[in-house]
Amino acid sequence: MNLKEGKNRYSYTVLDIELERGLERRLEALGLTRGARVQILNNDKKGAMTVRFRGTRFALGQRIARHILVKEGDENE
């Protein structure tokens, strides 16, 4: 599944990032790499979403979120 399909307050593990190389490298520099844990803070399904990884909150646009493949993890409490 892609990150945009995820649910609020759930954590996911990044499996792959399928973006153009420059953008993929920028996300890697921010800490979004394969195997990273990502928590969805706000996903309204219509636009940008807010996520947390490596202890920092980020806003990701739809196009980027749809190209980050993840697998489900445990629900955060």
N, C-alpha and C positions, 0 to 999 in steps of 0.2 A: 504494500500500500504506500501511497505517498503521504507526506507530512500534512498536506492540506486536508486530507480525509480524517485526520486525528481528532480526538475529543479533548475538550478542556479538562485541565487538571490531571491528565494522564501523561506518563513518561514513555518515551520510545527510544529505540536504539537505531542509529543511522546505519543503513546497510550500504548505500551507494549514493553518490551525488552525480547527476547526469546533466551538467551545465557546461557552457563553454569554458575552456581552460582558465581564462583570466578570472572569471567570476568564481569558479571552483577554488582557485588558489586564494582568493580574497577570503572566502568563507573558511578555508583551512587556516589561514593566518589568524582568524578570529577564534579558532578553536572548534569549528564544526567539521569534524573529520569522521571517517568511517569508524564505527564502534562508539562514538560519542553518545551520551544520554541527553535527550532533549525533552523538556517538559513544556507542554502547550499551556500557556496562561490564558489566551483569548483567541478563539477561532470563530469568528462570526459567519464564516463560509462565504461572505460576499466580497471581501477585500483582503487587505493585509492581515496578518496574524501576529500575535506576540508570543514569543517563546523564550525559554531560559535554557542556556547551556553554559557550562563552565562558570556558573555563578553570576552570569550577566544576562540581563534582558535585552532582547533584540526584536525588531519588527521585520518580518519577511513578507515580501509581496507574493501574490498568488502564483505568479510564474515561477519564482524561485522555489516556493514551497511544494509545488506540483512536481518538481524535478529532484526532490530529496526523498529517496526511498527509505522506509523505516519498517521496523517490526515492533509489535506491541510489547510493552514492558508492564511492570506493576503499576497500579494506580497510586499516585502520591497521596499521602494523608495530611 
